């Protein structure tokens, strides 16, 4: 029984450097090399251009009265300009909160209100939703748009600034100042703002450069298919690519042929995936029409990848390995990843440098040893400052300096970790987080329902599908379809219920907590029979 550390030596993490300065330290050396490209259109920016545009954007925002610690919301799919506003805000000491572009008006308004955002930027397609959310949030001063939309200010107006108002005297405290405020449900409950400091993100970038993603600026090309609003795309693709001089190809959504064509035409060398993308690459006939010879490896994250699927994609595409990693928004995000060249099916690898891990008994908190399943806990410089305005949730997640992940796993004799289950309630649908508590609250607002519980049903393609067990009120004649439609009209598409089952009673503990494990076991047994 012991605490497990990385086999690699600790890396030096700058204590007094702000994130933008860290990111752009080598941009002059990369010069006119292409840094960001829009996959569908080919629109590109070089490193030299980005360095100027970050400053121009920050200067324009300063003229508007946006100042240090103010919050700017990005409600957009993946575009090269996402990075410009993102780092422009951070460079002047502001905080970026990233919003899922699939959010409904109410979901967007909730995050804007809770985060304290004063501006939001989106695309023309979502402009109406952003303007409706603005009405609900009195603090929002303006809605910007990439392109043009009625009633919105074009993002291009920010780029006409000369950069002279960029504040030279902003004093950023890297350990305390929050650079990014993504939202996560953590181990339980509704989405919460995760306060990630400049130091947290720099630490994780330093750790990745040492172990998991050491890139060659002359040859490496990354593809940003995974959403940049999510911590995986934001840090483990966009930021890690830019800081090392790699080219990043942005895709606003998953379109099969465009995805494959961009990998081929841009000679992408590393493909960051989630299991549904791996499944596509392993089995879809379209893949055979494209050249993947320049791809060095796949890296899977966000959700566990089964051994069989990992082997299937390796066999088909003739990769030497497919690596898995583990992380969470609260850890900026990466805590574990398999070493390059390792072939460990099912393993998320060893801890990152500067990272300590332990497995503890779920009930007693007792330290467990090799091969024993318990909750994974992590300690390191990448662990968040805490949840915004939620000290109770912070205290329940970080205990004595240890981040309790809510994931169940074990480690082997070589210090490689395996995730086998989730203690936390989150449903993972195609890598997206679906909080059961949020759906249950909606179901309980239905006039014909008395009680409800939501669990994830295993699915080979999506990972899990949200299913609701509901108790009708009295002699109500509400149908399963009506319940699903009710929820679908109030949430983003990935949160929609895929199944509804009526039941007489929701299993609960003596304290009133829903016994999800009872319902999940019921689903497992049902699938075995089928």
Secondary structure, 3 states (H helix, E strand, C coil): CCCEECCCCCCCCCCCCCHHHHHCCCHHHHCCCEEEEECCCCCEEEHHHHHHHHHHHHHHHHHCCCCCCCEEEECCCCCHHHHHHHHHHHHCCCEEEECCCCCCHHHHHHHHHHHCEEEEEEEHHHHHHHHHHHHHCCCCCEEEEECCCCCCEEHHHHHHCCCCCCCCCCCCCCCCCEEEEEEECCCCCCCEEEEEEHHHHHHHHHHHHHCCCCCCCCCCEEEECCCCCCHHHHHHHHHHHHHCCCEEEECCCCCHHHHHHHHHHCCCCEEEECHHHHHHHHHCHHHHHCCCCCCCEEEECCCCCCHHHHHHHHHHHCCCCEEEEEEEHHHCEEEEECCCCCCCCCCCEEECCCCEEEEECCCCCCECCCCCCEEEEEECCCCCCEECCCHHHHHHHEECCEEEEEEEEEECCCCCEEEEEECCCCEEECCEEECHHHHHHHHHCCCCEEEEEEEEEEECCCEEEEEEEEEECCCCCCCHHHHHHHHHCCCCHHHCCCEEEECCCCCECCCCCECHHHHHHHHHHHHHHC
